Amino acid sequence: QVQLVESGGGSVQAGGSLRLSCRVSGYTRSEYCMAWFRQAPGKEREWVAAIDGGGYTRHADSVKGRFTISQDNARRTAYLQMNNLKPEDTAMYYCAADRGLTHPDCISDSGTLYDYAFWGQGTQVTVSS
């Protein structure tokens, strides 16, 4: 059974930083494409970033230069480092994983729209101005 557990959310002021973690169990991390999504109240879910088993990454334009997705296969954990946070980054953040996406599809345009098989429970990020 594949399980994803997020942590690291919280409340910060604009300009601050947070690091989200997504610990996975039930599979070998390098076999899967992993991504971060977010959803703000009243808005559609938004793809934020993805990383494949080879470490190739892609970030949404809205977070490029501020957020960085990374992984530690030994710890079976994916991370989202978020710097220079803005109030518009306030949302519930979810990690997702799927073995059906390999390089380069994981970080392709179609990958940003992919229906991932496994999801975490989410962690709240709130940024105040």
N, C-alpha and C positions, 0 to 999 in steps of 0.2 A: 504494500500500500504506500503510494507516494504521498508524502505530507510536506507542506511548506509552512513555516512559522516566521512571521515578520516581527521585528522589534526595532526600537530606536526612535519612534515618533515622539512628538512632544510639542510644546509651545515655545516659540522664540520670537524675538523682535526682528523686524526687517533688517537685512544685512547679516543676520546670524547664520549658523551652520548646524546641520544635523547629519548623522550617518545612519541610514536604515540598513538593517541586516535581514537576510532571508535564509534561514537554515533549512536544508532539505534532508529528507530521509526517505529510504525506500528505493533508491536507485543511485547509480554512479553519476555524480554531478556532471562530469564531462560529456555524458551522453546526451545532455539536454540543452536546448536553447532556453535561456531564462530572460525574463523581461520584467520591467516595472511599469505599472499603470497607476493612474490616479483618477479619482472622481470627486468633484466638488458638488455640494448640494445643488440640485436643480440642473446639473449639467451632465453631458454624456461622459462616459469613461474615455480617458485620453491615454494613449500610449506614450510613455516617457523615454524609455531606453531599453536596449536589449544587448545580450552578450551570448556568443555561441561557445561551443566546447573548445574551440581554438583560441578563444580570447578576443575575437573580433567584436567590435562594439559599434553601436549607433545610438545617437541621442536625438530627441525631438528638437526642432529649431528653438522652441520656447525655453529650453533649458540648456542648450549648447553653450559651453563655456562656463557654466555654473554648476552643473551636475555631472557626476562621473560614475558610471557603472563599472564594477569590477567583480572579481571572484577569487575565492580561495578554495581550490578543489580539495586540498587536504582537510579543510574544516567543513567542506560541503556547504559553503556559504556564499551567497552573492550579496553585494553591497551596493548602496546608492549613496554616494557622498554628495551632499547638497550644500553648496556655498552661496553666499549673497542671496539669501532667500528673500522673496517678495510676498506681499500679502496675497497675490494671485496664485501663489503656490499652495495655498491652504486647500487641503483635500484629504480624503482617505487614500492612502497609498497601498497598493497590492502588488505582490510578486506573483509571477506565473511561470510555469514550466511546461515544456512539451518536447517529446523525443521526435516528433514528426518534422521538426524544423532543424535542418542542418545548414552548414555554411554553403552558399551565401544567403539562403532563403531567410535565415533567422534575422538578418539585418537588412533585408531587402524592403522595398516598398510594400510588397504583399505581406511581409512578416509583421508590419505594423498593424495590419488588419486581421491577423490570424486569430482563430478561435482556440486559445490555449486550453489544454486538457486539465491542467492542475493549477489551483489557486490557493493562496494563503488567505488568512482571515482579515487581513488589513491592519494598518496602523495609521493613526490620525496625526497629521501634521498641521499645525496652526501657526500662521505667521501674522503678527500684529504690526501695525504701522506706527 
